[in-house]
Amino acid sequence: MIVEYPPVEVVHEETFDAAAVVHDVLRLHPQALVGVEERGKGYRVNRPFPRASSAARWW
């Protein structure tokens, strides 16, 4: 994603279906925590992330 600031404006975005990648990751590492953004909807996760995870500190 390329964003201009200020004001925040998305000027370019690449998306892809992450299903195959998520499947492969979980096949190789079944205990992995996986989160994928659904643009405009939020995040889909395979199970809850710990509250103290580094991802929680990014936002």
N, C-alpha and C positions, 0 to 999 in steps of 0.2 A: 504494500500500500504506500502510495506517495501522497503526502499531506502538505498543504500550504498553511502557513500560520503567520500572523493573524489575518483574518479570522480562520478558524479551522475549516478546511475544505479538502475533501478527498478528490485528488486530481487523476489518480490512476489506481486501479485495484485488480489483482489477479486472484481468482478463486479456483478451487479444484475440489473434486469429491475425494474426501480423505478416507473413505470406507476401506479401500484396499490397504492403505498404509496402516490404519488402526488395526485391521485384522492381522496383518503381518507382525506388528509390534506385540500384540497380545498373544499371538501364537508362540513367539519366541520368548516373551517375558510376561507370563500370565498375571503376575502381581503388579505390573506397571500401572500407574495412574495416568489416564489419558484425558485430555480436555481439548475440544474442538469448538472454535467459535462459529456460530450460525449468525452471520451478519444480520443485524437488525432484530435478532431474537434473543441472543445471549450465548451461553456456553452449554454444550452437551458434555457430560463426563461419564466415565464408566463406573465411578463411585465417588463419594465425597472426598475432596481434598482436605488434609489436615488444616486447621485454622492457622497454624503457624508456618504454612508452606511459603516458599519464596514467591510463588505466584500471587499469593494474597497480599504481599507487600508491594507488588508492582502497581496495584490499583488503589 
